Amino acid sequence: LSKLMHRLDAKLIDLLAERVARFHADTAKCDPAEPYGSPDAAYAPMQQNLAQIVERTPQFSSDIRPLAEWTAGQRRNLEAALEHRKALGHIRECHGDLHLGNVALIDEQPVMFDAIEFNPGLRWIDTINDIAFMTMDLQERGRTDLAYRFLDRYLQESGDYGGLRVLRFYEVYRALVRAKIAAIRSGQADLTKQEREDVHAELTGYIAFAKNLIRPRHGAVVITHGVSGSGKSHVAKTLTDFLPAVRLRSDIERKRILGVDPRSDATGQGAYSSELTTRTYAALEALAESVVRSGYVAVVDATFLKRAQRDRFRLLARTQDVPFLIVDCDASLNELRDRILARRNRLDNVSDADLSVLDAQLESRESLSDAELAMSLAVRPGKPLNREELIARALSQSD
């Protein structure tokens, strides 16, 4: 684990998220007749964890009480969502114990190992329950940036943005799994003084972390604005490093609608037709609402060249009573052209925009109004994103 933590970076996190998403896509689905993944099946181990912590360490009863009440409340509030996820096929034969300690580096590739085999009830679970252990583990270790990057990449690959609705429910569960293990260890008679102090710190740390997770959250809507090559995707990608954010990318959702691989060229399939553009923005709006209602910042990476497109997302933010911000990206014409040409051969490129698309965008774009400029942040070559201002404005109603 120490070696992995030392080497862990954005590239490895992306590789791990992609591998987990592929694993979940390929693994067996639960038969609807099986009890796995039902609201009761999801809640039962949570109850057991809470009960065992109190039984083993009764001095923490007052700390556990609000966690137990929150968990029970979420069980009630999420019942329909949990049942819906099972009906959609999200209960699968998962890893079951997907944390950093069960990931190894082999030939510079992250490899999962030591999946749960002894208890099918802990293996046949919601795929979001599976990744919740990883996102919780990264956050608790102080790598919130990597936790949200892992989540962002996983969701792009899987398209399971609806899972955000239940993510914190499972993150709290995973934190309390760790707390339960510490509570059990604290009762061992052969611990040294230092070991006992370490176990106590671990137990209190995970309980405190779980209590922080249940604090009310409010999302935000952040949209990009700018023609192809203006740096929108680069800026949007960096936002997950310091915001509780999830990216929604028009290039990916457009191809998801077409049913093609995100890295394939869909130009010949009308990728930039007006009809598909309308469908893409409608899909992005629905996803953004889901993200915001789940308490996360929706970062919508699209050109937003038309005022009507921007107005719809500003109205969404107002309806959800969350902050709204436009990240306005631009560059010189030569820079725009150079960037589009340079990225065409990159393996990670998902955009099909070429110079003809750029010319059409420059011709048809509608500039930000004075009112929109007041709710925007400009990003230009030589003028990087002002993180502090963005955080203050995007999270002004959060936490």
Secondary structure in CASP SS format (residue, H / E / C, confidence):
PFRMAT SS
TARGET T0000
AUTHOR 0000-0000-0000
METHOD secondary structure of the structure
MODEL  1
L C 1.00
S H 1.00
K H 1.00
L H 1.00
M H 1.00
H H 1.00
R H 1.00
L C 1.00
D C 1.00
A H 1.00
K H 1.00
L H 1.00
I H 1.00
D H 1.00
L H 1.00
L H 1.00
A H 1.00
E H 1.00
R H 1.00
V H 1.00
A H 1.00
R H 1.00
F H 1.00
H H 1.00
A H 1.00
D H 1.00
T C 1.00
A C 1.00
K E 1.00
C C 1.00
D C 1.00
P C 1.00
A C 1.00
E C 1.00
P C 1.00
Y C 1.00
G C 1.00
S C 1.00
P H 1.00
D H 1.00
A H 1.00
A H 1.00
Y H 1.00
A H 1.00
P H 1.00
M H 1.00
Q H 1.00
Q H 1.00
N H 1.00
L H 1.00
A H 1.00
Q H 1.00
I H 1.00
V H 1.00
E H 1.00
R H 1.00
T C 1.00
P H 1.00
Q H 1.00
F H 1.00
S H 1.00
S H 1.00
D H 1.00
I H 1.00
R H 1.00
P H 1.00
L H 1.00
A H 1.00
E H 1.00
W H 1.00
T H 1.00
A H 1.00
G H 1.00
Q H 1.00
R H 1.00
R H 1.00
N H 1.00
L C 1.00
E H 1.00
A H 1.00
A H 1.00
L H 1.00
E H 1.00
H H 1.00
R H 1.00
K H 1.00
A H 1.00
L H 1.00
G C 1.00
H C 1.00
I E 1.00
R E 1.00
E E 1.00
C C 1.00
H C 1.00
G C 1.00
D C 1.00
L C 1.00
H C 1.00
L H 1.00
G H 1.00
N H 1.00
V E 1.00
A E 1.00
L E 1.00
I E 1.00
D C 1.00
E C 1.00
Q E 1.00
P E 1.00
V E 1.00
M E 1.00
F C 1.00
D C 1.00
A C 1.00
I C 1.00
E C 1.00
F C 1.00
N C 1.00
P H 1.00
G H 1.00
L H 1.00
R C 1.00
W E 1.00
I E 1.00
D E 1.00
T H 1.00
I H 1.00
N H 1.00
D H 1.00
I H 1.00
A H 1.00
F H 1.00
M H 1.00
T H 1.00
M H 1.00
D H 1.00
L H 1.00
Q H 1.00
E H 1.00
R C 1.00
G C 1.00
R C 1.00
T H 1.00
D H 1.00
L H 1.00
A H 1.00
Y H 1.00
R H 1.00
F H 1.00
L H 1.00
D H 1.00
R H 1.00
Y H 1.00
L H 1.00
Q H 1.00
E H 1.00
S H 1.00
G C 1.00
D C 1.00
Y H 1.00
G H 1.00
G H 1.00
L H 1.00
R H 1.00
V H 1.00
L H 1.00
R H 1.00
F H 1.00
Y H 1.00
E H 1.00
V H 1.00
Y H 1.00
R H 1.00
A H 1.00
L H 1.00
V H 1.00
R H 1.00
A H 1.00
K H 1.00
I H 1.00
A H 1.00
A H 1.00
I H 1.00
R H 1.00
S H 1.00
G C 1.00
Q C 1.00
A C 1.00
D C 1.00
L C 1.00
T C 1.00
K H 1.00
Q H 1.00
E H 1.00
R H 1.00
E H 1.00
D H 1.00
V H 1.00
H H 1.00
A H 1.00
E H 1.00
L H 1.00
T H 1.00
G H 1.00
Y H 1.00
I H 1.00
A H 1.00
F H 1.00
A H 1.00
K H 1.00
N H 1.00
L H 1.00
I C 1.00
R C 1.00
P C 1.00
R C 1.00
H C 1.00
G C 1.00
A E 1.00
V E 1.00
V E 1.00
I E 1.00
T E 1.00
H E 1.00
G C 1.00
V C 1.00
S C 1.00
G C 1.00
S C 1.00
G C 1.00
K H 1.00
S H 1.00
H H 1.00
V H 1.00
A H 1.00
K H 1.00
T H 1.00
L H 1.00
T C 1.00
D C 1.00
F C 1.00
L C 1.00
P C 1.00
A E 1.00
V E 1.00
R E 1.00
L E 1.00
R E 1.00
S H 1.00
D H 1.00
I H 1.00
E H 1.00
R H 1.00
K H 1.00
R H 1.00
I H 1.00
L H 1.00
G C 1.00
V C 1.00
D C 1.00
P C 1.00
R C 1.00
S C 1.00
D C 1.00
A C 1.00
T H 1.00
G H 1.00
Q H 1.00
G C 1.00
A C 1.00
Y C 1.00
S C 1.00
S H 1.00
E H 1.00
L H 1.00
T H 1.00
T H 1.00
R H 1.00
T H 1.00
Y H 1.00
A H 1.00
A H 1.00
L H 1.00
E H 1.00
A H 1.00
L H 1.00
A H 1.00
E H 1.00
S H 1.00
V H 1.00
V H 1.00
R H 1.00
S C 1.00
G C 1.00
Y C 1.00
V E 1.00
A E 1.00
V E 1.00
V E 1.00
D E 1.00
A C 1.00
T C 1.00
F C 1.00
L C 1.00
K C 1.00
R H 1.00
A H 1.00
Q H 1.00
R H 1.00
D H 1.00
R H 1.00
F H 1.00
R H 1.00
L H 1.00
L H 1.00
A H 1.00
R H 1.00
T H 1.00
Q H 1.00
D C 1.00
V C 1.00
P C 1.00
F E 1.00
L E 1.00
I E 1.00
V E 1.00
D E 1.00
C E 1.00
D C 1.00
A C 1.00
S C 1.00
L H 1.00
N H 1.00
E H 1.00
L H 1.00
R H 1.00
D H 1.00
R H 1.00
I H 1.00
L H 1.00
A H 1.00
R H 1.00
R C 1.00
N C 1.00
R C 1.00
L C 1.00
D C 1.00
N C 1.00
V C 1.00
S C 1.00
D C 1.00
A C 1.00
D C 1.00
L H 1.00
S H 1.00
V H 1.00
L H 1.00
D H 1.00
A H 1.00
Q H 1.00
L H 1.00
E H 1.00
S H 1.00
R C 1.00
E C 1.00
S C 1.00
L C 1.00
S C 1.00
D H 1.00
A H 1.00
E H 1.00
L H 1.00
A C 1.00
M C 1.00
S E 1.00
L E 1.00
A E 1.00
V E 1.00
R E 1.00
P C 1.00
G C 1.00
K E 1.00
P C 1.00
L C 1.00
N C 1.00
R H 1.00
E H 1.00
E H 1.00
L H 1.00
I H 1.00
A H 1.00
R H 1.00
A H 1.00
L C 1.00
S C 1.00
Q C 1.00
S C 1.00
D C 1.00
END
